[in-house]
Amino acid sequence: MSKITIRFTQDSCPLEDQISFYEKFYESFGLKAGNLADEQEAEICAQTTVRLFDIGAPIPQELQTESSWVCRLIQKEGMLMFSVGDWIWAALLSDSEQLHEMILNLPASLSVLSLTGSGILPLTSLIKLEYLTSLNLKSCKSLVDISVLSGLRGLTSLNIHDCESLVDISALSGLSGLTSLNLYGCESLVDISALSGLRGLTSLELYGCLSLVDISALSGLSSLTSLDLSFCESLVDISALSGLSSLTNLGLLGCQSLVNISALSGLIFLTSLDLTRCWSLVDISALSGLRGLTSLNLSVCESLIDISALSGLSSLTSLDLSFCKSLDDISALSGLSSLTNLNLCNYNTLVDISVLSGLIHLTHLDLSYCKYLVDISALSGLRSLTSLNLSECESLVDISVLSKLSSLTCLNLKGCKSLVDISVLSGLNCLTSLSLSMSESLVDLSLLSRLSNLTRLDLYDCKSLVDISALSGLSRLTSLNLSGCESLVDLSALSGLICLTELGLYYCASLVDISALSELVRLNSLSLYNCESLVDISALSGLSRLTILSLYGCKSLVDICALSGLSRLNYLELSNCESLVDITPLSGLSSLRILDLSNCESLVDISVIEGLKNLTVF
């Protein structure tokens, strides 16, 4: 995907009664509907031009002659988008009959069709599309009868994702050309026997099929390389998987009743296995022979005690053992020399991490919430580490070993309550992201002044912090959190941080002067939540890029005239602004979608914002 520009063609200039349509169109691409003449960027596939069309009109001749069709119909909030190649044709859609008419007008040569999110689908109109190879019916929640699909013998890809009312899939039994089938979230589905003959399937998605118990129909699908049975919560017996020798990716996340995984022992081509939240799982000896595994997730396997079966999995590059609260021995990890990513978050009894000393290829290590961890000297040889999470390691006192980890770019020391000396940080010049939040005794930030590559800095709840002048030279910062710094009064050091796009100052109760913010013209998100002493917000008047602003609980705030020119504001929180009387300055903010005025006790008249379309007021 690449950033492209969406523009409207000359013949599609909006009429007054089409404004809401254009707004919905922009929103469908995650854009802000402001000045419709403006070009905006979006993450979609190609250069895209937009025109309006009438539902009943014939498909334009230039599209009829296209030799290769890729067409998508998307019903969203009463809007239809129809794309062919680099064109998007868009129209308002009022009911399923119009959709039926549109499908009937499509060329019989159509190969790819998406009808995502539609209500009552006119599936009978699909029967003429005999050349369809790919059909997407995702989130068609009312879909019950799919019998018409039995005639679409050319289908190779079918998506019935999140069709929660679907029970009968017998119509699929004859679609022998299917290679990819997505039945994600079909919660009512019990019988999948129709799949037994689909020997060409290579990818099958049954994620969230909550009622599924019997998967014996899968036993003969020997071509499957990817299978997702995640959150099939009633699933106990997976013996049918034993013969799926081509599987490379298997998802069993959230299969909480699963105890016996011996069927996996012969799946020697597995490279990725997800057993997250298999709470009942105790014995994982079946994994010992899966020497090709590169990614294994055992997160929240709360009954798991013994992981010795992993000792020979020398190809593993990613291993997640977070929240395995019964685990007491990780010596099996010592030989996993290929590991690059290891998560031991919330390993409550972890004290000795010496087994990690030889994992020299580690780039990401998470030891957060290991509250008894004191000695981290074993990390000294892990010179490839770029990301280290030590948050909430409450007993940690000495972090001098970090001086040897010169490649670190991301470091989290949130809530390390026993940590006093952080001078070692001054030499970590590659750091781009640093969290020291909840360091209640932190007073001196001077050592941070050398960290010129920082783009994200979190100092949340550093209650003793008064002087932030050391931050003035961190010109690359884009995100800064100073929320909960109760003693903070002077923000002048921030005036030069012109790259900031996100700034948190909530619960800075002593804050009165925010004039330094006037220079931060790139800000799009600002929180001044519960800054109770704040009266003057005139500094915000020039922050034209702001889309999110919270002034919740600014009890002394009376004048909000500074907000009148913030034309891009999408979300504004003014709740509990007890002194606020007049919201007239908001009357011209046409981009506002959410406005919170709850508990503004002095506010009586809000009629001035009645002209703002698509606004939700709390």
C-alpha positions as CSV (number, residue, x, y, z in Angstrom):
1,M,0.0,0.0,0.0
2,S,1.2,3.5,-0.8
3,K,0.1,7.0,-0.1
4,I,-1.9,8.4,-3.0
5,T,-4.0,11.4,-3.7
6,I,-7.8,11.3,-3.9
7,R,-9.3,13.9,-6.2
8,F,-12.7,14.5,-7.6
9,T,-13.1,14.9,-11.4
10,Q,-14.5,18.1,-12.8
11,D,-17.9,16.6,-13.6
12,S,-18.4,15.5,-10.0
13,C,-18.5,18.8,-8.3
14,P,-20.8,18.4,-5.3
15,L,-24.4,19.7,-5.3
16,E,-25.7,21.0,-2.0
17,D,-27.7,17.9,-1.3
18,Q,-24.7,15.6,-2.0
19,I,-22.5,17.1,0.8
20,S,-23.2,14.2,3.2
21,F,-22.3,11.7,0.5
22,Y,-18.9,13.3,0.0
23,E,-18.3,13.3,3.7
24,K,-19.0,9.6,3.9
25,F,-16.8,8.9,0.9
26,Y,-13.8,10.7,2.6
27,E,-14.5,9.0,5.9
28,S,-14.5,5.6,4.2
29,F,-10.8,6.2,3.5
30,G,-10.1,7.5,7.0
31,L,-9.9,11.1,5.7
32,K,-11.4,14.3,7.1
33,A,-14.2,15.8,5.1
34,G,-13.4,19.4,5.2
35,N,-13.0,21.5,2.0
36,L,-14.2,19.1,-0.7
37,A,-12.0,20.9,-3.2
38,D,-8.8,19.9,-1.3
39,E,-6.7,17.0,-2.3
40,Q,-6.0,14.5,0.5
41,E,-3.7,11.5,0.9
42,A,-5.0,8.0,1.8
43,E,-3.5,4.5,2.1
44,I,-4.9,2.7,-0.9
45,C,-3.5,0.9,-3.9
46,A,-3.2,3.3,-6.8
47,Q,-3.8,6.7,-8.2
48,T,-7.6,7.0,-7.8
49,T,-10.1,9.3,-9.5
50,V,-13.7,9.6,-8.3
51,R,-16.9,10.2,-10.2
52,L,-20.5,10.0,-9.3
53,F,-22.9,7.7,-11.2
54,D,-26.5,6.7,-11.2
55,I,-27.3,3.2,-9.9
56,G,-29.5,2.4,-13.0
57,A,-27.0,3.7,-15.5
58,P,-25.1,1.3,-17.7
59,I,-21.5,0.6,-17.0
60,P,-19.4,3.1,-19.0
61,Q,-18.1,1.8,-22.3
62,E,-14.4,2.3,-21.4
63,L,-14.9,-0.1,-18.5
64,Q,-16.9,-2.7,-20.5
65,T,-13.9,-3.2,-22.7
66,E,-11.4,-3.8,-19.8
67,S,-9.8,-7.2,-20.3
68,S,-9.0,-7.7,-16.6
69,W,-11.7,-6.8,-14.1
70,V,-11.1,-6.1,-10.4
71,C,-14.3,-4.8,-9.0
72,R,-15.4,-4.0,-5.5
73,L,-18.8,-3.0,-4.3
74,I,-18.8,-1.6,-0.7
75,Q,-22.1,-0.8,1.0
76,K,-21.2,1.5,3.9
77,E,-23.6,3.9,5.6
78,G,-25.8,4.1,2.5
79,M,-22.9,4.6,0.1
80,L,-21.7,2.4,-2.7
81,M,-18.2,2.4,-4.1
82,F,-17.5,0.6,-7.3
83,S,-13.9,0.4,-8.5
84,V,-12.3,-0.9,-11.6
85,G,-8.6,-0.5,-12.1
86,D,-7.7,3.1,-11.1
87,W,-11.3,4.4,-11.1
88,I,-13.7,4.6,-8.3
89,W,-17.4,5.2,-9.2
90,A,-19.5,6.2,-6.2
91,A,-23.2,6.6,-5.6
92,L,-25.8,6.8,-2.8
93,L,-27.5,3.5,-2.1
94,S,-30.9,3.3,-0.5
95,D,-31.9,-0.4,-0.5
96,S,-31.0,-3.9,-1.5
97,E,-33.0,-3.7,-4.7
98,Q,-30.7,-1.0,-6.0
99,L,-27.8,-3.3,-5.2
100,H,-29.5,-6.1,-7.1
101,E,-29.9,-3.8,-10.1
102,M,-26.3,-2.8,-10.0
103,I,-25.1,-6.4,-9.9
104,L,-27.3,-7.3,-12.9
105,N,-25.6,-4.5,-14.8
106,L,-22.1,-5.8,-14.2
107,P,-20.4,-7.6,-17.1
108,A,-20.6,-11.4,-17.0
109,S,-16.8,-11.5,-17.3
110,L,-16.4,-10.1,-13.8
111,S,-13.8,-12.1,-11.8
112,V,-13.6,-10.4,-8.4
113,L,-16.5,-9.1,-6.4
114,S,-16.8,-7.7,-2.9
115,L,-20.1,-7.1,-1.2
116,T,-18.8,-6.4,2.3
117,G,-21.2,-5.3,5.1
118,S,-24.4,-5.5,3.0
119,G,-27.7,-6.1,4.7
120,I,-30.2,-8.4,2.9
121,L,-28.1,-9.6,0.0
122,P,-29.6,-10.2,-3.5
123,L,-27.4,-13.3,-4.0
124,T,-29.6,-14.6,-6.7
125,S,-28.2,-12.0,-9.0
126,L,-24.8,-13.6,-8.7
127,I,-25.7,-16.7,-10.7
128,K,-24.9,-15.0,-14.0
129,L,-21.3,-14.2,-12.9
130,E,-19.9,-17.5,-14.0
131,Y,-16.4,-16.3,-14.3
132,L,-16.1,-15.2,-10.7
133,T,-12.9,-16.4,-9.1
134,S,-13.0,-14.3,-5.9
135,L,-16.1,-13.4,-3.8
136,N,-16.1,-11.4,-0.6
137,L,-19.3,-11.5,1.5
138,K,-17.6,-10.3,4.7
139,S,-19.9,-9.0,7.6
140,C,-23.1,-9.8,5.8
141,K,-24.6,-10.5,9.2
142,S,-28.1,-11.4,7.9
143,L,-26.8,-14.0,5.5
144,V,-28.4,-17.4,6.0
145,D,-29.0,-19.0,2.6
146,I,-25.9,-19.3,0.4
147,S,-27.3,-22.1,-1.9
148,V,-26.7,-19.9,-5.0
149,L,-23.0,-20.2,-4.5
150,S,-23.1,-23.9,-5.5
151,G,-23.2,-22.8,-9.1
152,L,-20.1,-20.6,-8.9
153,R,-17.7,-23.5,-9.8
154,G,-14.9,-21.1,-10.8
155,L,-14.4,-19.7,-7.3
156,T,-10.9,-20.1,-5.9
157,S,-11.3,-17.6,-3.0
158,L,-14.4,-17.1,-0.9
159,N,-14.8,-14.8,2.2
160,I,-17.9,-15.3,4.4
161,H,-16.2,-13.6,7.4
162,D,-18.4,-12.6,10.3
163,C,-21.7,-13.9,8.8
164,E,-22.9,-14.8,12.3
165,S,-26.3,-16.2,11.3
166,L,-24.9,-18.7,8.8
167,V,-25.6,-22.4,9.8
168,D,-25.7,-24.3,6.5
169,I,-22.6,-24.4,4.3
170,S,-23.6,-27.5,2.3
171,A,-23.6,-25.4,-0.9
172,L,-19.8,-25.2,-0.7
173,S,-19.3,-29.0,-1.1
174,G,-19.0,-28.9,-4.9
175,L,-16.6,-25.9,-5.1
176,S,-13.6,-28.1,-5.7
177,G,-11.5,-25.2,-7.1
178,L,-11.5,-23.3,-3.8
179,T,-8.0,-22.7,-2.5
180,S,-8.9,-20.0,0.1
181,L,-11.9,-20.0,2.4
182,N,-12.7,-17.6,5.2
183,L,-15.4,-18.5,7.7
184,Y,-14.1,-16.2,10.5
185,G,-16.7,-15.4,13.1
186,C,-19.5,-17.6,11.8
187,E,-20.6,-18.1,15.4
188,S,-23.6,-20.4,14.6
189,L,-21.7,-22.8,12.5
190,V,-21.6,-26.4,13.9
191,D,-21.5,-28.7,10.8
192,I,-18.5,-28.3,8.5
193,S,-18.8,-31.7,6.8
194,A,-19.2,-29.9,3.5
195,L,-15.6,-29.0,3.6
196,S,-14.3,-32.6,3.5
197,G,-14.1,-32.7,-0.3
198,L,-12.4,-29.4,-0.8
199,R,-9.0,-31.1,-1.3
200,G,-7.5,-28.0,-3.0
201,L,-7.8,-25.7,0.0
202,T,-4.5,-24.2,1.1
203,S,-5.9,-21.6,3.5
204,L,-8.9,-22.1,5.9
205,E,-10.1,-19.5,8.4
206,L,-12.4,-20.8,11.2
207,Y,-11.5,-18.2,13.8
208,G,-14.3,-17.5,16.3
209,C,-16.6,-20.3,15.2
210,L,-17.6,-20.6,18.8
211,S,-20.0,-23.6,18.3
212,L,-17.6,-25.8,16.5
213,V,-16.8,-29.1,18.2
214,D,-16.2,-31.6,15.4
215,I,-13.4,-30.9,12.9
216,S,-13.1,-34.4,11.6
217,A,-14.0,-33.1,8.1
218,L,-10.6,-31.5,7.9
219,S,-8.6,-34.7,8.2
220,G,-8.3,-35.2,4.4
221,L,-7.4,-31.6,3.5
222,S,-3.8,-32.5,2.9
223,S,-3.0,-29.3,0.9
224,L,-3.7,-27.0,3.8
225,T,-0.8,-24.8,4.6
226,S,-2.6,-22.3,6.8
227,L,-5.4,-23.1,9.3
228,D,-6.9,-20.9,12.0
229,L,-9.1,-22.4,14.6
230,S,-8.6,-19.6,17.2
231,F,-11.4,-19.0,19.7
232,C,-13.2,-22.3,18.8
233,E,-13.8,-22.4,22.5
234,S,-15.6,-25.7,22.6
235,L,-12.9,-27.5,20.7
236,V,-11.4,-30.5,22.6
237,D,-10.4,-33.0,20.0
238,I,-7.9,-31.9,17.3
239,S,-6.8,-35.4,16.3
240,A,-8.1,-34.7,12.7
241,L,-5.1,-32.4,12.3
242,S,-2.5,-35.2,12.6
243,G,-2.5,-35.8,8.8
244,L,-2.3,-32.2,7.7
245,S,1.4,-32.6,6.9
246,S,1.7,-29.5,4.7
247,L,0.6,-27.1,7.5
248,T,3.0,-24.2,8.0
249,N,0.8,-21.9,10.0
250,L,-1.7,-23.0,12.7
251,G,-3.7,-20.8,15.0
252,L,-5.3,-22.3,18.2
253,L,-5.5,-19.1,20.1
254,G,-8.2,-19.1,22.8
255,C,-9.0,-22.8,22.5
256,Q,-9.5,-22.8,26.3
257,S,-10.8,-26.4,26.5
258,L,-7.8,-27.9,24.7
259,V,-5.7,-30.3,26.7
260,N,-4.2,-32.8,24.3
261,I,-2.1,-31.5,21.4
262,S,-0.4,-34.8,20.6
263,A,-1.9,-34.5,17.1
264,L,0.6,-31.8,16.3
265,S,3.7,-34.0,16.8
266,G,3.9,-35.0,13.1
267,L,3.4,-31.5,11.6
268,I,7.1,-31.1,10.9
269,F,6.6,-28.3,8.4
270,L,5.0,-26.0,10.9
271,T,6.8,-22.6,11.1
272,S,4.2,-20.6,13.1
273,L,2.0,-21.9,16.0
274,D,-0.2,-19.9,18.2
275,L,-1.5,-21.5,21.5
276,T,-2.2,-18.2,23.3
277,R,-4.8,-18.5,26.0
278,C,-5.0,-22.3,25.9
279,W,-5.6,-22.2,29.7
280,S,-6.0,-25.9,30.2
281,L,-2.8,-26.9,28.4
282,V,-0.2,-28.6,30.6
283,D,1.8,-31.0,28.4
284,I,3.6,-29.5,25.3
285,S,5.9,-32.5,24.7
286,A,4.3,-32.9,21.3
287,L,6.2,-29.8,20.2
288,S,9.7,-31.2,20.7
289,G,10.0,-32.5,17.2
290,L,8.8,-29.4,15.4
291,R,12.3,-28.3,14.5
292,G,11.1,-26.0,11.7
293,L,9.1,-23.7,14.1
294,T,10.2,-20.1,13.9
295,S,7.3,-18.5,15.8
296,L,5.6,-19.9,18.9
297,N,3.1,-18.2,21.1
298,L,2.3,-19.7,24.5
299,S,1.1,-16.5,26.1
300,V,-1.5,-16.9,29.0
301,C,-1.1,-20.7,29.1
302,E,-1.7,-20.4,32.8
303,S,-1.4,-24.1,33.6
304,L,1.9,-24.6,31.8
305,I,4.8,-25.6,34.1
306,D,7.3,-27.5,32.0
307,I,8.8,-26.1,28.8
308,S,11.7,-28.5,28.5
309,A,10.2,-29.7,25.2
310,L,11.3,-26.4,23.6
311,S,15.0,-26.9,24.2
312,G,15.7,-28.4,20.8
313,L,13.7,-25.9,18.7
314,S,16.8,-24.2,17.4
315,S,15.0,-22.5,14.6
316,L,12.8,-20.4,16.9
317,T,13.2,-16.7,16.3
318,S,10.1,-15.5,18.2
319,L,8.8,-17.0,21.5
320,D,6.0,-15.5,23.7
321,L,5.8,-16.9,27.3
322,S,4.1,-13.9,28.8
323,F,1.6,-14.4,31.6
324,C,2.5,-18.1,32.0
325,K,2.0,-17.7,35.8
326,S,2.7,-21.3,36.7
327,L,6.1,-21.4,34.9
328,D,9.1,-21.8,37.3
329,D,12.0,-22.9,35.1
330,I,13.2,-21.3,31.8
331,S,16.5,-23.2,31.5
332,A,15.2,-24.7,28.3
333,L,15.7,-21.3,26.6
334,S,19.5,-21.4,26.9
335,G,20.0,-23.2,23.6
336,L,17.5,-21.2,21.5
337,S,20.3,-19.3,20.0
338,S,18.3,-18.1,17.0
339,L,15.8,-16.1,19.1
340,T,15.4,-12.5,18.1
341,N,12.1,-11.8,20.0
342,L,11.4,-13.1,23.5
343,N,8.5,-12.1,25.8
344,L,8.6,-13.1,29.5
345,C,6.2,-10.4,30.7
346,N,4.5,-11.0,34.0
347,Y,6.7,-14.0,34.9
348,N,6.0,-13.5,38.6
349,T,8.7,-15.8,40.1
350,L,11.5,-14.8,37.7
351,V,14.7,-13.9,39.6
352,D,17.5,-15.5,37.6
353,I,17.9,-14.6,33.9
354,S,21.4,-16.0,33.4
355,V,20.0,-18.5,30.8
356,L,19.5,-15.5,28.5
357,S,23.1,-14.6,28.4
358,G,23.8,-16.6,25.3
359,L,20.9,-15.4,23.2
360,I,23.1,-13.0,21.4
361,H,20.7,-12.5,18.4
362,L,17.9,-11.1,20.6
363,T,16.6,-7.8,19.3
364,H,13.4,-7.5,21.3
365,L,13.1,-8.6,25.0
366,D,10.2,-8.0,27.3
367,L,10.8,-8.6,31.1
368,S,8.0,-6.3,32.2
369,Y,6.1,-7.0,35.5
370,C,8.9,-9.4,36.6
371,K,8.5,-7.8,40.1
372,Y,11.2,-9.8,41.8
373,L,13.9,-9.3,39.2
374,V,17.0,-7.6,40.7
375,D,20.0,-8.7,38.7
376,I,20.0,-8.1,35.0
377,S,23.8,-8.4,34.4
378,A,23.1,-11.4,32.1
379,L,22.0,-8.8,29.5
380,S,25.5,-7.4,29.1
381,G,26.3,-9.6,26.1
382,L,23.1,-9.0,24.2
383,R,24.6,-6.3,22.0
384,S,21.9,-6.8,19.2
385,L,19.1,-5.6,21.5
386,T,17.1,-2.7,20.1
387,S,14.0,-2.9,22.3
388,L,14.0,-3.7,26.0
389,N,10.9,-3.5,28.3
390,L,11.7,-3.5,32.0
391,S,8.5,-1.7,33.1
392,E,7.1,-2.5,36.5
393,C,10.3,-4.3,37.6
394,E,9.7,-3.0,41.1
395,S,12.8,-4.5,42.7
396,L,15.3,-3.3,40.0
397,V,17.9,-1.0,41.4
398,D,21.0,-1.3,39.2
399,I,20.7,-0.8,35.4
400,S,24.4,0.0,34.8
401,V,24.6,-3.0,32.4
402,L,22.6,-1.0,29.9
403,S,25.7,1.0,29.1
404,K,26.9,-2.0,27.0
405,L,23.6,-2.1,24.9
406,S,24.5,0.7,22.5
407,S,22.0,-0.5,19.9
408,L,19.0,0.1,22.0
409,T,16.4,2.3,20.3
410,C,13.4,1.6,22.6
411,L,13.6,1.4,26.4
412,N,10.8,1.1,28.9
413,L,11.5,1.8,32.6
414,K,8.0,2.6,33.6
415,G,7.2,2.0,37.3
416,C,10.7,0.8,38.3
417,K,10.0,2.2,41.8
418,S,13.3,1.3,43.3
419,L,15.4,2.8,40.6
420,V,17.2,6.0,41.6
421,D,20.3,6.2,39.4
422,I,19.5,6.5,35.7
423,S,22.8,8.2,34.6
424,V,23.6,5.2,32.3
425,L,20.9,6.5,29.9
426,S,23.1,9.5,28.9
427,G,25.2,7.2,26.7
428,L,22.4,5.5,24.9
429,N,22.5,7.8,21.9
430,C,20.5,5.6,19.6
431,L,17.3,5.7,21.8
432,T,14.3,6.9,19.9
433,S,11.7,5.9,22.5
434,L,12.0,6.2,26.3
435,S,9.6,5.7,29.1
436,L,10.4,6.8,32.7
437,S,6.8,7.2,33.7
438,M,5.9,6.7,37.4
439,S,9.4,7.6,38.5
440,E,8.1,9.5,41.5
441,S,11.6,10.6,42.7
442,L,12.8,11.8,39.3
443,V,13.9,15.5,39.6
444,D,16.9,15.9,37.3
445,L,16.4,15.4,33.5
446,S,19.8,16.8,32.5
447,L,21.1,13.4,31.4
448,L,18.4,13.3,28.7
449,S,19.7,16.3,26.9
450,R,22.2,14.2,25.0
451,L,19.5,11.8,23.6
452,S,19.0,13.9,20.5
453,N,17.4,11.0,18.5
454,L,14.4,10.7,20.8
455,T,11.1,10.9,19.1
456,R,8.9,9.5,21.9
457,L,9.3,10.4,25.6
458,D,7.0,9.4,28.4
459,L,7.4,11.1,31.8
460,Y,3.9,10.4,33.0
461,D,3.3,10.7,36.8
462,C,6.8,12.0,37.6
463,K,5.3,13.9,40.5
464,S,8.5,15.6,41.7
465,L,9.5,17.0,38.3
466,V,9.7,20.8,38.1
467,D,12.5,21.6,35.7
468,I,12.1,20.3,32.1
469,S,14.7,22.6,30.5
470,A,16.8,19.6,29.5
471,L,14.1,18.8,26.9
472,S,14.6,22.0,25.0
473,G,17.2,20.4,22.6
474,L,15.2,17.3,21.8
475,S,14.1,18.7,18.5
476,R,13.1,15.4,17.0
477,L,10.4,14.6,19.6
478,T,7.0,13.9,18.1
479,S,5.3,12.5,21.2
480,L,5.7,13.8,24.7
481,N,3.8,12.8,27.8
482,L,4.1,15.0,30.9
483,S,0.7,14.1,32.3
484,G,0.5,13.8,36.1
485,C,3.6,16.0,36.7
486,E,1.8,17.8,39.5
487,S,4.6,20.2,40.2
488,L,5.1,21.4,36.7
489,V,4.6,25.1,36.1
490,D,7.1,26.3,33.4
491,L,6.6,24.9,29.9
492,S,9.0,27.3,28.1
493,A,11.4,24.5,27.2
494,L,8.8,23.0,24.9
495,S,8.5,26.1,22.6
496,G,11.3,24.8,20.3
497,L,9.9,21.2,20.0
498,I,8.2,22.0,16.7
499,C,8.0,18.4,15.5
500,L,5.6,17.5,18.3
501,T,2.3,16.0,17.1
502,E,1.1,14.6,20.4
503,L,1.4,16.2,23.8
504,G,-0.1,15.0,27.1
505,L,-0.4,17.5,30.0
506,Y,-3.3,16.1,31.9
507,Y,-3.4,16.3,35.7
508,C,-0.8,19.1,35.6
509,A,-2.8,20.8,38.3
510,S,-0.3,23.7,38.9
511,L,-0.2,24.7,35.2
512,V,-1.3,28.3,34.4
513,D,0.8,29.5,31.5
514,I,0.7,27.5,28.3
515,S,2.0,30.2,26.0
516,A,4.9,28.0,25.0
517,L,2.5,25.8,23.1
518,S,1.8,28.5,20.5
519,E,4.8,27.5,18.5
520,L,3.9,23.8,18.3
521,V,2.0,24.1,15.0
522,R,2.2,20.4,14.1
523,L,0.3,19.3,17.1
524,N,-2.7,17.1,16.2
525,S,-3.5,15.7,19.7
526,L,-3.3,17.7,22.9
527,S,-4.6,16.8,26.4
528,L,-5.0,19.4,29.1
529,Y,-7.4,17.2,31.1
530,N,-7.9,18.4,34.7
531,C,-5.5,21.4,34.5
532,E,-7.7,23.0,37.1
533,S,-5.8,26.3,37.3
534,L,-5.8,27.0,33.5
535,V,-7.7,30.2,32.5
536,D,-6.0,31.4,29.3
537,I,-5.9,29.1,26.3
538,S,-5.2,31.8,23.7
539,A,-2.0,30.0,22.8
540,L,-4.0,27.3,21.1
541,S,-5.5,29.7,18.5
542,G,-2.8,29.0,15.9
543,L,-2.7,25.2,16.3
544,S,-4.6,24.6,13.1
545,R,-3.7,20.9,12.8
546,L,-5.3,19.9,16.1
547,T,-7.9,17.1,15.6
548,I,-8.1,16.0,19.2
549,L,-8.3,18.3,22.2
550,S,-9.2,17.5,25.8
551,L,-10.0,20.4,28.2
552,Y,-11.9,18.1,30.6
553,G,-12.1,19.4,34.1
554,C,-10.5,22.8,33.4
555,K,-12.7,24.3,36.1
556,S,-11.4,27.9,35.8
557,L,-11.9,28.1,32.0
558,V,-14.4,30.7,30.8
559,D,-13.2,31.9,27.4
560,I,-12.8,29.4,24.5
561,C,-12.6,32.0,21.7
562,A,-9.1,30.6,20.8
563,L,-10.8,27.4,19.5
564,S,-12.9,29.2,16.8
565,G,-10.2,28.8,14.1
566,L,-9.4,25.2,14.8
567,S,-11.1,24.0,11.6
568,R,-9.7,20.4,11.8
569,L,-11.0,19.6,15.3
570,N,-12.7,16.3,15.2
571,Y,-12.9,15.5,18.9
572,L,-13.3,18.1,21.7
573,E,-13.8,17.4,25.4
574,L,-15.1,20.2,27.6
575,S,-16.8,18.1,30.2
576,N,-16.6,19.4,33.8
577,C,-15.6,22.9,32.7
578,E,-17.8,24.3,35.4
579,S,-17.2,28.0,34.6
580,L,-18.0,27.7,30.9
581,V,-21.0,29.8,29.8
582,D,-20.6,30.5,26.1
583,I,-19.7,28.0,23.3
584,T,-20.4,30.3,20.4
585,P,-16.8,29.9,19.2
586,L,-17.5,26.3,18.3
587,S,-20.3,27.2,15.8
588,G,-18.0,27.2,12.8
589,L,-16.1,24.0,13.5
590,S,-17.7,21.9,10.7
591,S,-15.2,19.0,11.2
592,L,-16.4,18.3,14.8
593,R,-17.8,14.9,15.2
594,I,-17.7,14.4,19.0
595,L,-18.2,17.1,21.5
596,D,-18.4,16.4,25.3
597,L,-20.2,19.0,27.3
598,S,-21.3,16.8,30.2
599,N,-21.3,18.4,33.6
600,C,-20.7,22.0,32.3
601,E,-23.0,23.3,35.1
602,S,-23.0,26.9,34.0
603,L,-23.8,26.2,30.4
604,V,-27.4,26.7,29.5
605,D,-27.7,27.4,25.8
606,I,-26.1,25.1,23.2
607,S,-28.3,26.1,20.2
608,V,-25.3,27.7,18.5
609,I,-24.0,24.3,17.5
610,E,-27.2,23.0,16.0
611,G,-25.9,23.8,12.5
612,L,-23.0,21.4,12.8
613,K,-23.8,18.2,10.8
614,N,-22.8,14.7,11.9
615,L,-22.0,16.0,15.4
616,T,-22.6,13.8,18.5
617,V,-22.9,15.8,21.7
618,F,-22.6,14.3,25.2
